[in-house]
Amino acid sequence: MATHATSGAAAQGRQSSPWATGFAMFAAILMIIAGLWGIIVGISAILNDKVFVTTQGYVYEFDITVWGWLHLIIGILVGGAGIGIIQGATWGRAVGIAVASLSLLANFLFIPHYPIWSIAIIVLDVLIIWALVTYPSRVGA
């Protein structure tokens, strides 16, 4: 009897904890890293257009400054969602999947300008989405 009450209280304590655990913490840390990388790329592109290669005849041809603003905004959103997941916010998981998907798409379109960096961010975004999708919700636990 005493063992059952203790394990029930421990399980209840786990459910009410505001801190992320396991895959959610993994995804949150990756989101903060990917967000910081996006912010760095965004600031670099905004401050100096000549940092990146411009391709002629590319279908998604924008000024590099526009790409910089896109990466800066997406980086802030990704990092903010990662902080929300660490704090245990209920919206963090859905927003995290959405902004990681948006970041993945933006970096896929940015490959001609900065291929190695874009592919690294794409890999991080795939890991983030995987970790957030496979992490069981607290309600079901």
N, C-alpha and C positions, 0 to 999 in steps of 0.2 A: 504494500500500500504506500509506504513512504517513498519508495523508489518511483512509483508511478506519478505521485504528486510532484516530485522533484523534476522528473523529466518533462512533465507537462508545463511546469513553470519555466524551465529552461527553453522549451520550444516556444512558449509565449513570449519570452524575453527576446528570442531571436527574431520573431515576427515584428515586434514593435521597435526594433533597433533602427535608427535612422541611417546608419552607415551601410554602405554597399559592401558586399562580400563576393568572393569568388570571381566568376566571369564578369560580373558587373564592375567590380573594382578594376579588373584587367582592362575592360573596355573603356572605363572612365580615364584611366591613366593614359591609354593610347589616344583617347580623344583630346586630352590636354596637350599631349606631345604633337599630334597632328594639327591641332589648332594653332599652337605656337609656330610650327613650321609654315602654316598657311599665312600667318601674320607676317613672318619674316619675308616670305616670297612677295606678299602684297606690298609691303613697305619698300622692298627693293625695286619692284616694278613701278611704283608710284614715283619714287625719288629719281630713278635713272632708267629711262626707256631703253638705253643701249645695253643693259645687262643681259637681256634675253635676245635670242635669235628671232628675227621676224621672217616669216615664210611668205613667199609670194603665191597668190592663187589658192590659198587655204580657204576652205568653205566657211569656217568659223573665224574669219579674219576680223579681229578687233584691234584697236590701238592697245599697246602694251599697258598703258595707264589704266584702261578699262579692265583688263585682266587683273591688274594689281588691286583695284578696288574690289573686284569680285572675290579674289583670294583673301583679301583682308577681312571682308564682311563674313565670308564663309568660315574663315579661321576663328573669328570671334564667336560665331554661333557654335561651332564644334567644341571649342574650349569651354564655353559657357554650359553647354549640355553635359560635358564631362564633369564639370564641377557640380552640376545639379544631380548627376548620378551618384557621385561620391557622397553628397549630402542626403541621399535617399529620397529625393523628390519623385513623386509618382509620375510626373510628366517626362522625366529625364530619359526613360528608356525609349518611348515613342519618338520624342524629339531627337534623341541620339541616333536612332536608325534613319530618320528623315534627313538630318543634316549630314550624316556620314554618306548617305546615298547622293545627296547634292554635291558634296565634296568629291566623291568618286567621279561623278559625271563631269564636273568642272575640270578636274585634273586629267580626265580622259581627253577632253577637248583641248587641253593645254599641252599635250604630249609633243606636238611639233616644235613648240617654243623651248621646252626644258624637259627632255624625255626621261632622264634618269630620276630626277626629283619627282616628276609626276608619277612615274611608276612606283616609286617608294611610297608616296602618299596613297596611291590606289591600293597597294598591298595593306597598308595600315587601315584604310577604310574597310576593306573586305574583312580583316580580322575584327574590327570594331563591330561591324554588322553581325558577323557570326557570333561573337561573344554576347551581344545583346539579344539576339534571337534565341540562342540556346539557353540563356540564363532563365531558370524557372521563376515565375512571379511569386511574390510573397503571399498572395491570396491563396494560391494553390498549394503552397508548402505547408 
